[in-house]
Amino acid sequence: MAEPSSSITSVYIGLALAAVAPKIDGDALFGSLLGAWLVSSTRQHLKAWQRLGSLTLSAGVGYLFAPMVLSVAPFLSTGVAAFIGAVVVIPICIKVMVWLDAADLREVLQRLRTGR
């Protein structure tokens, strides 16, 4: 027989999940996971924990950027928008991060002022 405190805890966890679940867009979650799987599976020489981290990061970014992609291309479904967000945003962020690491602060400010 289960302990009463564990049963009560299970009920609270179930109620919390039931309250959060309707707010999650299943199509966007599935699309972002597919895009994240594509991103993490194409990375070479990653350990299992690094691959899992890449999958989690890409899925989260894809889910978060789905509304922005939908505002640019409203004819897409939320799943496709999340997939595009997961596949496109992370490589762009990595390229910007590498550029910022290599660039001088004066050069960054000059490019922002001139718009080139």
Buried (B, 14 or more C-beta within 10 A) or exposed (E): EEEEEEEEEEEEEEEEEEEEEEEEBEBBBBBBBBBBBBBBEEEEEEEEEEBEEBBEBBBBBBBBBBBEBBEEEEEBEBBBBBBBBBBBBBEEEEEEEEEEEEEEEEEEEEEEEEEE
